[in-house]
Amino acid sequence: MGFPQRAAEGSISICSCHKEAKVGDGYICPRCKARVCELPTECRICGLTLVSSPHLARSYHHLFPIAPFDGVSPRQNELLNRPVKTCFGCQQSLLNPGNKPGLSVVCPKCKQYFCVDCDIYIHESLHNCPGCESFRHS
């Protein structure tokens, strides 16, 4: 992966995407010095993936997705003989009426329990495990 520099204003060079002379706008591949018009793209000359740092920052969670959480059935919770009672994310009860353990998930890294709603929010919107993040900074 490479971070190309913007082509100098007024410079004339042949665009590797369109195979024609272009003036000004564009980017220069850091590996082979070929010119490209847009980012993100793959350099047509050397094959290097070209991105800007803002593109990389916005897509980071797609490149390194959070691992799926493991489902914990009410029966598994009972077998542990110490059911977790609250969701680490929203602090809502994980118990069904009658103090019976309900469905929950557990992060395989930090071992914190979450309700199904927080599991969805963490994986689809937040893209970071609150348990892992809080233990990483403590």
Secondary structure, DSSP 8 states (H G I E B T S, - for coil): -B--EE--TT-EEEETTTTEEEES--EE-TTT--EESSSSEE-TTT--EE--HHHHHHHHHHHS-----EEE-HHHHHHHTS---B-TTT--B-EETTTEE--EEE-TTT--EE-HHHHHHIIIII-S-HHHHHHH--
